[in-house]
Amino acid sequence: MRCKEFIRLIPDWLDDALVGKQAYKFLYHMDHCSECREELHIQFLVKEGTARLESGAGFNLDKELAAKVEDYRRFLRRRDILNRIVYVMEAISVAAIIFILVLVFMKMRF
């Protein structure tokens, strides 16, 4: 992912609307590009800080951004696990159907 694309995707990420391969590429780029990480930090501060100032609530935006990143990583890991479970269940289902068809075919031959 290039920096330009990363910066374009920041609002989607902040709104929890980034999924799939783009989400992984986004996090990878963030981990390896200090300039883009700084831009994410700035946009997060602007978005969340403005909302908090208007409401008068206290905040620690650095800590909140770190927590948001970690929550997002956990979300992607859980999603990967669920996807793998679905793939295994599909494979088991296909194998069971093939096994049943083989049994039916063998019974018909005899």
N, C-alpha and C positions, 0 to 999 in steps of 0.2 A: 504494500500500500504506500502510495506517495503522500507527502505531507499535505498537499492540496486536497486530496480526497479525505484524509483524516480530519482536517479542519472543517470540511463540508459536512462530515458525519457527526461532529460534536453535538449539535442540537438534538439529533436523533438519539444519541447515546444518553444524553442528559434526561431525555423524556422516556427512557427505557423502551425505545422503539427499534433498537438495533439488534438483529438476531442472525443466526446462521453463520456462514463463513465470514461475512463482513464483521461480525462481532469479534471473532477470533483474530482477524487481521487488525482490527482496531486496537485490541488489547496488546497484541504483539508490537505494533508500531509504537504505542504509548510507552511500552516498556523499553524500547530501544531508541527513542528520539526525544531528547530533552526539550527541544524547541516546541514540539507538538504537545508534550506533557505540560509545559508551561502555558501554552494556549488553552488547553483543556482546563487548567487551574484557573486561568483568568475568566473564561466563559462561565465556569461553575461559580466563581465568586460574584460575577455580575448577576447571574440569574438568581442564585440562592440568597446572596447578600442583599440585593434589592428587595426581594420579597420579605426577608427577615427584618430589614430596617423599617419597612412600612408597617409591619405587625408589631414591632417593638420587642420581639423575642430575642433572647440571647443566642449566640451561636459560636461554634468553633469550626469554620468552614474547611480548614485543612484536614482536621480529623474526620469531618463528615465526607469529604471527597475520598479519602482513603478508605473509609467504611463502604462507600458506594462502589468503589472499584472492587473491593474484596467480596461484597455481596454479589456483584455481577459475575465474578469468577466462580463463586459457589453455584450460582444459577446455571451457568454454562456447564459446569461439571455434572450437576444433577441431570440436566437435559441430556448430556452425553450418555450417562448411565441408563436413563430411561430409553433412549434410542437403541442402545445395545440390547436391552432386555426385549424390546419389540422385535428387533432383528432375529434374536435367538428364538423367540416364540414363533415367528413366521417360519423359520427354518424347521422347527419341530413340527409345525402344522403341515408343511409341505412333505416332510419325511413320512408323517403318519398317513397322509393321503396316498402317497406312492406305495407305502406298505400295504394299505388296504386294497388298492387297485391290483397289486401283484397277487395278493391272496385271492381276490375275486377272479382274476384271469387264470390262476392256477386251478381253481376249483372248476371253472368252466371247461378247462382242457380235459379234466378227468371225468 
